[in-house]
Amino acid sequence: MAGAFIGGIGDRIVLAGGSNFAQGAPWNGDAKQFEDAIYLLTPSGGTYKCELVADAKLPAGIAHGCAAVAGRSLYCFGGLTAEGESRAVYVLTLAGNSVCVAAAGVLPEDFRPAAALAYKDEIYIHGVKDGANAFWRFSPVSGKWTELAACPGAVRSAGPAFVDQHNGRENAMYLIGGRHEKGGELQLYSDVWEYLPVHDRWQAKGDVTIGGKPVVVMYAAAVPYGSGHVLVFGGDDGRELQHRAALERAIGGAATSQEADSLRGQLREAFMGHEGFSKELLAYHAITNTWVSLGEAQTGFPAVSTAVIAGGGIVIPSGEIRPGVRTPDVQIVTIHEPVEFGWGNYSVIIAYLLVMMGIGVYFVRKNNTTDQFFKGGAKIPWWAAGISIFATALSAITFISIPAKAYGADWGMFMFNMTILMIVPIVIHYYLPFFRKLNVASAYQYLEQRFSSSVRYLASVFFCFFMFARIAIVLFLPSLALNAVTGIDVYVCILLMGLVTIAYCTMGGIEAVVWADVVQSVILVGGALVSLVFLISGIEGGFSGMIDVAMTDDKFNILNFAFDLTQPVFWVTLVGGLANQLLAYTSDQSVIQRYITVKDTAGTKKGLWLNGFLSIPIAVIFFMIGTALYVFFKQQPELLSIGMSNTDSIFPHFIMCRLPVGIAGLLIAAIFSAAMSTLSANINSTATVLTEDFYRRFRKGATDKQAMGFARLSGIVVGGLGLLMAILLATFDIASLWDQFNFFLGLLTSGLGGLFMMGIFTERIGTRSAFAGFIGSIVILLIINSYSTVSFLLYGFIGLASCFLIGYLSSFVFGRGK
């Protein structure tokens, strides 16, 4: 069949209706047959078993409409029947080994659909109405139709590909090629149009271009693939179609029967001599707006069919292989991108891990007391403490995601990172005196002195929960990205980073953590600079060429003053950045613990300023890496990974595809360093909180030696639980947890920051008011997360502000604090 309604539901594929020439051939004048049968395709041993659904049929033979899957159902729109055009909408729902067929409404008046896709439980349909493009959204839940902005390009009534993909900034839809017949003349298209559903807006994206030449694409199967590609399988370039159309017009206008017969012979030859539709697989990259050819299949891809991602491959059932000729074959396309990390790179990773272990072994002899284990005896140089704070904040998630954000979008997140310099004076002037004066290993001891022991326990418990989740995510996300581009097993990455970090930070305590951070910072910064040099050297025109392309494509956009709380505009990044930096530097034990590892307050101040000043140029370097990645792959799109599961893998992918052996290993070691610097701080700080806030409180007679033993054991347990959670996440094959991580960051830490703010800036708020503010902020964040589209970048600010405000207002109910 050609033009069947096709969709994947679970691991099965439904194929309904379609047309064929079962009684003859079109070049002999035989009529097209329309089918009403429904088939189920079930995976079976690497292929598909196709079975006719005996107890279900379409209400009539229908073909050449369009379809999309929503939930567990395939929605079929319009099409042709033996009697003419259908205006019906049918829903096919999978029920065991059968299919339930029901009416789901009718098309809008005079609307003829040409292509459809499902997005967020609704179906978007392009077609024509009154001779012009039309665009509608259909709700499967309510059956309601909503007319949207129509594509402003040339009218295309048949054969366009229509797929959704993320363009680096937001989800988008792409209408590719197609054709239209007007006044007996065929109009064929190679252009691409992008539709942004959030804005209900279309924009032209140029032509399908291969080798510098536009390529007409019609009736091609297409699917979104990976994090930014659209794959287009074959299709018809229209050249032979135009030739046949010209012959048909000539036959109609022939002066004699002999001339008509001669022309019919030419038409027959044009049909029968057709070599088949295109064998070429094209790939469009939505982020860089580039096209490449991935080569040709041994046999041509069928046209007038639908591609479905299923069973680890891309399935194209049946379709038309030459004009008027159908195929019963089910094609399964699999894409393999083998990667080889190599022993040269492995040796660099191994050397790095051995150095980290050596640091732990060196400091294990010096850690005989909890004061040494938690505070380093307050003898750590201020510059080392400052670098350690910097390394802790620069996790592997940041190392990978900042370049990925700048590559996919622009510098809109830059201000988020710049706010550190605005926060340092506030921390030094208002918060640091409290932490230095108390000289306590756990920051949450202050909350007991200011409020009560119950507030201290609440804060400590929430911090520990946050650390468990953070350890797992900081282990899992880099491992996922590294696996995608190096081939190193996800579990191996998790185990290597997790076990080595647990070992050196539980052996050497805070000193091992700080000095390892210093070494890791050198690797991080050095690796970033090496990458930037290699990137710019691989760009046509070098640095100035990169700037020119980036400026043309608006990749340096920072100051977007639009008032949109759902996007990373200037106001969102400024306010969100200030709140998140304030939370990190005033309520996160892993940062605060560094404040008391230095001999005096003056040294701590210098360390904080050093961290702030280091953060600015490093942020510039990482954003510049992202921009350079965009230009590099825009100029060389053939080097892009087709199956990259998320854009966070783009920087590691460049490292593997471009950098020489050894240098690539060094850069992968830098990603390990970024992860392990954060992990070590998290493990040590959690062990500190568990020992100081719980063990010493409930084991009144415990000696310092016993407390040391518990601290080391709790570090192993905390790290081990985080490692197991990371392995569990890898088992579930979760592609991205970045947004969820930031949500939990706001949910679990904004209340902690609010408690410190209430304690330091007011005398009025007491224990009950503090509890009210803390719980109220969590409730507000949960409501906002569930019922609004506010950017997660603002969660920290919302939680912090609501905690303080609710706490202060409730003090008028509960009374002043002591």
MARTI-441804 format. One line per 8 residues: number of its first residue (from 1); their letters; for each residue y, z, x of C-alpha. Coordinates in steps of 0.25 Angstrom, whole numbers, plus 5000, padded with zeros to 4 digits. Layout:
BEGIN
NUM = a = Y,Z,X  ...
end
This chain:
BEGIN
1 = magafigg = 5000,5000,5000  5015,4998,5004  5026,5006,4998  5017,5018,4993  5023,5032,4990  5018,5040,5003  5020,5054,5007  5014,5066,5015
9 = igdrivla = 5010,5078,5007  5004,5089,5016  4994,5082,5025  4991,5071,5015  4998,5058,5012  5000,5053,4998  5001,5038,4996  5004,5032,4982
17 = ggsnfaqg = 5007,5019,4976  5011,5007,4985  5010,4992,4984  5001,4981,4990  4996,4967,4987  4982,4970,4983  4980,4957,4976  4985,4948,4986
25 = apwngdak = 4997,4946,4996  5012,4944,4993  5013,4931,5001  5003,4925,4990  5012,4930,4979  5003,4942,4975  5010,4954,4968  5012,4967,4974
33 = qfedaiyl = 5003,4978,4969  5008,4992,4966  4998,5004,4968  4997,5017,4960  4987,5024,4969  4989,5037,4976  4982,5040,4990  4981,5053,4998
41 = ltpsggty = 4980,5052,5013  4973,5064,5019  4972,5066,5035  4958,5065,5040  4954,5066,5054  4967,5059,5060  4968,5049,5049  4970,5049,5034
49 = kcelvada = 4960,5048,5023  4966,5040,5011  4961,5043,4997  4965,5038,4983  4970,5048,4973  4961,5045,4962  4967,5053,4951  4982,5050,4953
57 = klpagiah = 4990,5037,4953  5005,5033,4952  5010,5030,4938  5011,5015,4943  5009,5007,4955  5022,5010,4963  5026,5006,4977  5039,5005,4986
65 = gcaavagr = 5046,5017,4981  5048,5029,4990  5042,5043,4991  5044,5057,4998  5036,5070,4998  5042,5083,4993  5034,5095,4993  5020,5091,4990
73 = slycfggl = 5023,5079,4982  5026,5064,4985  5038,5059,4977  5038,5044,4974  5051,5036,4970  5052,5023,4963  5045,5011,4969  5040,4998,4963
81 = taegesra = 5029,4995,4953  5023,4983,4947  5033,4984,4935  5045,4986,4944  5053,4998,4950  5048,5012,4948  5059,5022,4945  5049,5034,4944
89 = vyvltlag = 5047,5046,4954  5033,5051,4955  5028,5064,4962  5015,5064,4969  5010,5078,4971  4997,5081,4980  4987,5089,4973  4974,5091,4981
97 = nsvcvaaa = 4968,5077,4983  4976,5072,4971  4990,5068,4968  4998,5072,4956  5008,5061,4951  5020,5064,4942  5033,5058,4938  5045,5065,4946
105 = gvlpedfr = 5056,5057,4939  5063,5044,4940  5073,5038,4950  5088,5038,4948  5092,5026,4940  5092,5013,4948  5088,5020,4960  5077,5013,4969
113 = paaalayk = 5072,5021,4980  5069,5016,4994  5066,5028,5003  5064,5043,5001  5062,5056,5009  5060,5071,5006  5070,5081,5011  5071,5096,5008
121 = deiyihgv = 5062,5094,4995  5071,5083,4990  5069,5068,4991  5080,5058,4996  5078,5044,4991  5086,5031,4996  5086,5019,4988  5095,5009,4980
129 = kdganafw = 5103,5010,4967  5111,4999,4961  5110,4991,4974  5115,5002,4983  5109,5013,4991  5106,5026,4984  5101,5039,4988  5095,5050,4980
137 = rfspvsgk = 5089,5064,4981  5077,5068,4972  5073,5083,4970  5058,5084,4968  5060,5098,4962  5070,5094,4951  5068,5079,4950  5083,5078,4952
145 = wtelaacp = 5090,5066,4959  5102,5067,4967  5110,5055,4972  5115,5056,4986  5124,5047,4995  5117,5034,4997  5115,5027,5010  5128,5019,5013
153 = gavrsagp = 5121,5009,5021  5115,4995,5016  5107,4996,5004  5092,4997,5007  5083,4997,4995  5069,4997,5002  5062,5000,5015  5071,5010,5022
161 = afvdqhng = 5064,5022,5030  5070,5035,5025  5067,5048,5033  5073,5062,5036  5075,5067,5050  5084,5078,5057  5096,5071,5065  5098,5083,5074
169 = renamyli = 5109,5089,5065  5103,5089,5051  5092,5082,5042  5094,5068,5039  5088,5056,5032  5087,5042,5038  5087,5029,5030  5081,5018,5039
177 = ggrhekgg = 5082,5003,5037  5077,4997,5024  5080,4984,5017  5087,4979,5004  5087,4966,4996  5099,4961,4990  5101,4947,4984  5088,4943,4989
185 = elqlysdv = 5092,4946,5004  5085,4957,5012  5093,4967,5019  5086,4974,5030  5091,4987,5037  5090,4993,5051  5100,5004,5049  5098,5019,5048
193 = weylpvhd = 5105,5029,5039  5105,5044,5040  5107,5053,5027  5111,5068,5029  5106,5075,5017  5115,5087,5019  5127,5079,5019  5122,5068,5009
201 = rwqakgdv = 5128,5058,5019  5122,5045,5026  5126,5039,5040  5122,5027,5047  5113,5029,5059  5113,5014,5065  5101,5005,5065  5086,5006,5068
209 = tiggkpvv = 5088,5001,5082  5077,4997,5092  5080,4991,5105  5095,4990,5101  5092,4982,5089  5092,4986,5074  5078,4986,5068  5076,4984,5053
217 = vmyaaavp = 5067,4994,5047  5060,4993,5033  5049,4999,5026  5045,5008,5038  5038,5021,5037  5047,5032,5044  5046,5047,5046  5054,5058,5053
225 = ygsghvlv = 5047,5062,5065  5050,5074,5075  5063,5080,5075  5072,5068,5075  5065,5055,5074  5061,5045,5062  5049,5036,5065  5050,5022,5058
233 = fggddgre = 5036,5015,5058  5037,5000,5058  5043,4994,5045  5048,4980,5043  5059,4974,5051  5062,4964,5040  5062,4951,5048  5050,4946,5041
241 = lqhraale = 5054,4951,5028  5067,4944,5028  5059,4931,5032  5050,4933,5020  5061,4936,5011  5068,4923,5015  5055,4915,5012  5054,4921,4998
249 = raiggaat = 5069,4917,4995  5066,4903,5000  5054,4902,4992  5062,4906,4979  5072,4895,4983  5062,4884,4987  5066,4870,4982  5052,4865,4981
257 = sqeadslr = 5038,4871,4979  5034,4866,4993  5045,4873,4999  5041,4886,4992  5027,4884,4996  5031,4882,5011  5040,4895,5010  5028,4903,5003
265 = gqlreafm = 5019,4899,5015  5030,4904,5025  5031,4917,5017  5016,4919,5017  5016,4917,5032  5027,4927,5033  5019,4937,5026  5006,4934,5033
273 = ghegfske = 5011,4932,5047  5019,4945,5047  5014,4953,5059  5016,4967,5052  5027,4977,5051  5033,4984,5063  5024,4991,5072  5036,4999,5078
281 = llayhait = 5038,5014,5077  5053,5017,5077  5059,5031,5080  5073,5035,5075  5079,5048,5081  5089,5054,5071  5096,5063,5081  5100,5052,5091
289 = ntwvslge = 5100,5041,5081  5091,5032,5090  5079,5023,5087  5067,5020,5096  5054,5012,5095  5041,5020,5098  5033,5008,5099  5024,5000,5090
297 = aqtgfpav = 5011,5003,5083  4998,4995,5086  4999,4991,5071  5011,4990,5063  5016,5001,5054  5015,4999,5039  5028,4997,5031  5031,5001,5017
305 = staviagg = 5024,5014,5019  5028,5029,5022  5025,5037,5035  5021,5051,5033  5020,5062,5044  5006,5069,5042  4995,5074,5050  5002,5074,5063
313 = givipsge = 5005,5059,5062  5013,5049,5054  5005,5042,5043  5009,5029,5037  4999,5025,5026  4997,5011,5021  5009,5002,5020  5013,4987,5023
321 = irpgvrtp = 5009,4981,5036  5014,4967,5034  5021,4961,5022  5012,4962,5010  5001,4968,5018  4997,4983,5016  4989,4992,5025  4979,5003,5020
329 = dvqivtih = 4980,5010,5034  4986,5023,5036  4994,5024,5049  4995,5037,5057  5005,5037,5068  5005,5048,5078  5016,5050,5089  5012,5056,5102
337 = epvefgwg = 5022,5060,5113  5014,5066,5124  5021,5075,5134  5016,5080,5147  5023,5092,5153  5016,5091,5167  5012,5101,5177  5025,5099,5185
345 = nysviiay = 5033,5105,5173  5022,5115,5170  5024,5120,5185  5039,5123,5182  5036,5131,5170  5025,5139,5177  5034,5142,5188  5045,5147,5179
353 = llvmmgig = 5035,5156,5171  5030,5162,5184  5045,5165,5188  5047,5172,5175  5034,5180,5177  5039,5184,5191  5052,5190,5186  5044,5199,5176
361 = vyfvrknn = 5034,5203,5188  5046,5206,5197  5053,5215,5187  5041,5222,5182  5042,5232,5193  5056,5236,5190  5054,5239,5175  5049,5253,5175
369 = ttdqffkg = 5058,5259,5164  5063,5255,5151  5077,5255,5156  5073,5244,5167  5065,5237,5157  5075,5236,5146  5089,5237,5154  5085,5232,5168
377 = gakipwwa = 5091,5245,5173  5104,5240,5169  5104,5233,5183  5104,5218,5179  5116,5210,5184  5126,5206,5173  5124,5191,5176  5109,5192,5175
385 = agisifat = 5111,5199,5161  5121,5189,5157  5111,5177,5161  5100,5184,5154  5108,5185,5141  5111,5171,5142  5096,5167,5144  5092,5176,5132
393 = alsaitfi = 5101,5169,5123  5097,5155,5128  5083,5154,5122  5074,5142,5123  5078,5139,5109  5092,5138,5113  5088,5130,5126  5081,5120,5117
401 = sipakayg = 5089,5120,5104  5104,5119,5109  5101,5105,5116  5093,5101,5103  5105,5105,5094  5115,5097,5103  5105,5086,5104  5102,5085,5089
409 = adwgmfmf = 5116,5088,5084  5128,5092,5092  5135,5104,5099  5138,5110,5085  5130,5123,5090  5138,5124,5103  5148,5134,5097  5136,5143,5093
417 = nmtilmiv = 5133,5145,5108  5148,5146,5112  5150,5159,5104  5144,5167,5115  5157,5168,5122  5164,5173,5110  5154,5184,5108  5153,5190,5122
425 = pivihyyl = 5167,5197,5121  5163,5203,5108  5149,5208,5113  5156,5214,5126  5167,5221,5119  5160,5226,5106  5145,5227,5109  5143,5228,5123
433 = pffrklnv = 5149,5242,5125  5139,5248,5114  5127,5242,5121  5131,5246,5135  5136,5260,5131  5123,5264,5124  5115,5257,5135  5102,5256,5126
441 = asayqyle = 5091,5247,5129  5090,5243,5114  5103,5238,5107  5098,5244,5094  5099,5258,5099  5114,5256,5096  5111,5254,5081  5104,5267,5080
449 = qrfsssvr = 5116,5274,5087  5126,5267,5078  5118,5267,5065  5104,5273,5064  5090,5272,5070  5086,5264,5058  5096,5253,5061  5091,5252,5075
457 = ylasvffc = 5077,5251,5071  5081,5240,5061  5088,5232,5071  5077,5234,5082  5067,5229,5072  5075,5217,5068  5077,5213,5082  5063,5214,5086
465 = ffmfaria = 5059,5205,5074  5069,5195,5079  5064,5195,5093  5050,5193,5088  5054,5180,5081  5064,5176,5092  5053,5177,5103  5043,5169,5095
473 = ivlflpsl = 5054,5158,5092  5059,5158,5106  5045,5155,5111  5041,5145,5100  5053,5136,5099  5054,5132,5114  5039,5131,5114  5039,5121,5103
481 = alnavtgi = 5049,5112,5109  5042,5113,5123  5029,5109,5116  5035,5097,5109  5040,5091,5122  5031,5096,5134  5018,5097,5127  5017,5112,5132
489 = dvyvcill = 5009,5119,5120  5018,5127,5111  5009,5139,5113  5009,5138,5128  5024,5138,5128  5025,5150,5120  5014,5158,5128  5020,5154,5141
497 = mglvtiay = 5035,5158,5137  5030,5170,5129  5020,5177,5139  5028,5175,5152  5041,5180,5145  5033,5192,5139  5028,5195,5153  5040,5195,5162
505 = ctmggiea = 5049,5202,5152  5040,5213,5149  5037,5215,5164  5051,5214,5169  5059,5219,5157  5074,5216,5155  5076,5213,5170  5065,5202,5170
513 = vvwadvvq = 5071,5197,5157  5085,5196,5163  5081,5190,5177  5071,5180,5170  5083,5176,5161  5091,5173,5173  5080,5164,5179  5078,5157,5166
521 = svilvgga = 5093,5155,5164  5094,5147,5177  5082,5139,5172  5088,5137,5159  5102,5132,5164  5096,5124,5175  5087,5117,5166  5098,5114,5156
529 = lvslvfli = 5107,5108,5167  5095,5100,5173  5092,5094,5159  5107,5091,5156  5107,5083,5169  5095,5075,5166  5099,5072,5152  5113,5067,5156
537 = sgieggfs = 5106,5059,5167  5098,5052,5157  5109,5048,5148  5116,5035,5149  5130,5037,5154  5127,5051,5159  5135,5062,5154  5147,5054,5149
545 = gmidvamt = 5136,5045,5141  5131,5058,5135  5145,5062,5131  5148,5049,5125  5135,5048,5116  5136,5062,5112  5151,5061,5108  5148,5048,5100
553 = ddkfniln = 5137,5055,5093  5145,5068,5090  5135,5077,5098  5146,5086,5104  5151,5091,5090  5154,5106,5091  5166,5108,5082  5162,5105,5068
561 = fafdltqp = 5171,5113,5060  5165,5109,5046  5162,5121,5037  5147,5120,5036  5139,5133,5037  5126,5125,5037  5129,5117,5050  5132,5121,5064
569 = vfwvtlvg = 5147,5118,5063  5157,5125,5072  5159,5137,5062  5145,5140,5060  5141,5139,5075  5153,5148,5079  5151,5159,5069  5136,5158,5070
577 = glanqlla = 5137,5158,5085  5146,5170,5086  5137,5178,5077  5124,5174,5084  5130,5177,5098  5135,5190,5093  5121,5194,5087  5114,5190,5100
585 = ytsdqsvi = 5124,5198,5109  5125,5211,5100  5112,5213,5093  5101,5206,5101  5094,5216,5110  5089,5205,5120  5104,5202,5123  5109,5216,5122
593 = qryitvkd = 5099,5222,5131  5105,5213,5143  5118,5221,5141  5112,5234,5147  5105,5228,5158  5118,5226,5166  5124,5238,5174  5137,5239,5166
601 = tagtkkgl = 5145,5234,5155  5153,5225,5164  5141,5218,5168  5136,5216,5154  5149,5210,5150  5148,5200,5162  5134,5196,5158  5138,5193,5144
609 = wlngflsi = 5150,5185,5148  5140,5177,5158  5131,5175,5147  5142,5169,5138  5147,5160,5149  5134,5155,5152  5131,5152,5138  5142,5142,5137
617 = piaviffm = 5139,5132,5148  5124,5133,5145  5127,5130,5130  5135,5117,5134  5123,5113,5143  5113,5114,5132  5122,5107,5122  5124,5096,5132
625 = igtalyvf = 5109,5095,5134  5108,5093,5119  5118,5082,5119  5113,5075,5131  5099,5075,5125  5105,5068,5113  5111,5057,5121  5099,5056,5130
633 = fkqqpell = 5089,5054,5119  5099,5045,5111  5099,5036,5123  5084,5037,5125  5078,5039,5111  5064,5034,5116  5063,5047,5124  5064,5056,5112
641 = sigmsntd = 5052,5063,5107  5048,5057,5093  5040,5069,5089  5049,5080,5093  5048,5091,5083  5062,5096,5084  5074,5093,5092  5073,5107,5099
649 = sifphfim = 5063,5099,5108  5073,5089,5113  5077,5096,5125  5063,5099,5130  5059,5085,5126  5070,5079,5136  5065,5088,5147  5051,5083,5145
657 = crlpvgia = 5055,5068,5144  5066,5067,5154  5065,5078,5165  5056,5076,5177  5044,5085,5179  5048,5099,5184  5062,5098,5179  5056,5097,5165
665 = glliaaif = 5048,5109,5168  5060,5116,5172  5067,5113,5159  5055,5117,5151  5055,5130,5159  5070,5132,5155  5066,5132,5141  5055,5142,5144
673 = saamstls = 5066,5150,5151  5075,5149,5139  5064,5155,5130  5059,5165,5139  5073,5171,5142  5075,5174,5127  5060,5179,5126  5061,5189,5137
681 = aninstat = 5074,5194,5131  5068,5195,5118  5055,5202,5122  5062,5212,5131  5073,5216,5121  5062,5218,5110  5054,5226,5119  5067,5234,5122
689 = vltedfyr = 5070,5236,5107  5055,5240,5103  5055,5250,5115  5069,5257,5113  5070,5256,5098  5056,5259,5094  5047,5264,5105  5056,5274,5111
697 = rfrkgatd = 5060,5279,5097  5046,5281,5092  5040,5286,5105  5050,5297,5108  5042,5302,5120  5039,5289,5127  5042,5288,5142  5050,5277,5148
705 = kqamgfar = 5037,5271,5154  5030,5271,5140  5043,5264,5134  5042,5254,5146  5027,5251,5142  5031,5249,5127  5042,5240,5131  5033,5231,5139
713 = lsgivvgg = 5023,5231,5128  5033,5228,5117  5038,5216,5125  5024,5210,5126  5022,5213,5111  5035,5207,5107  5033,5195,5116  5019,5193,5112
721 = lgllmail = 5022,5194,5097  5034,5183,5099  5024,5175,5106  5014,5175,5095  5024,5172,5085  5028,5160,5093  5014,5155,5094  5013,5157,5078
729 = latfdias = 5025,5149,5076  5019,5138,5085  5007,5138,5077  5015,5136,5064  5021,5124,5071  5035,5127,5067  5044,5116,5072  5058,5124,5073
737 = lwdqfnff = 5062,5138,5071  5076,5137,5076  5083,5139,5062  5073,5150,5058  5076,5157,5072  5091,5157,5069  5089,5162,5055  5081,5174,5060
745 = lglltsgl = 5091,5176,5072  5102,5178,5061  5093,5186,5052  5088,5196,5062  5099,5197,5072  5112,5196,5063  5109,5210,5057  5107,5216,5070
753 = gglfmmgi = 5120,5211,5075  5126,5216,5062  5121,5230,5065  5127,5230,5079  5140,5224,5073  5141,5235,5062  5138,5246,5072  5148,5242,5083
761 = fterigtr = 5160,5237,5074  5160,5247,5063  5159,5262,5061  5157,5261,5046  5143,5255,5045  5132,5265,5044  5117,5263,5044  5115,5260,5030
769 = safagfig = 5126,5249,5030  5120,5244,5043  5107,5242,5036  5114,5235,5024  5121,5225,5033  5108,5222,5041  5100,5220,5029  5111,5213,5021
777 = sivillii = 5113,5202,5032  5098,5199,5032  5098,5197,5017  5111,5188,5018  5104,5179,5029  5091,5178,5021  5099,5173,5009  5108,5163,5017
785 = nsystvsf = 5095,5158,5024  5089,5155,5011  5100,5151,5002  5110,5144,5011  5111,5133,5022  5120,5141,5031  5117,5138,5046  5108,5148,5052
793 = llygfigl = 5119,5149,5063  5127,5157,5054  5115,5167,5051  5119,5176,5062  5134,5177,5057  5130,5179,5043  5120,5190,5046  5130,5197,5056
801 = ascfligy = 5141,5196,5046  5134,5200,5034  5127,5212,5041  5140,5218,5046  5147,5215,5032  5136,5221,5024  5135,5233,5033  5150,5236,5033
809 = lssfvfgr = 5152,5234,5018  5139,5243,5015  5146,5254,5023  5155,5256,5011  5143,5259,5003  5134,5267,5013  5146,5274,5020  5151,5274,5034
817 = gk = 5141,5275,5046  5141,5287,5055
end
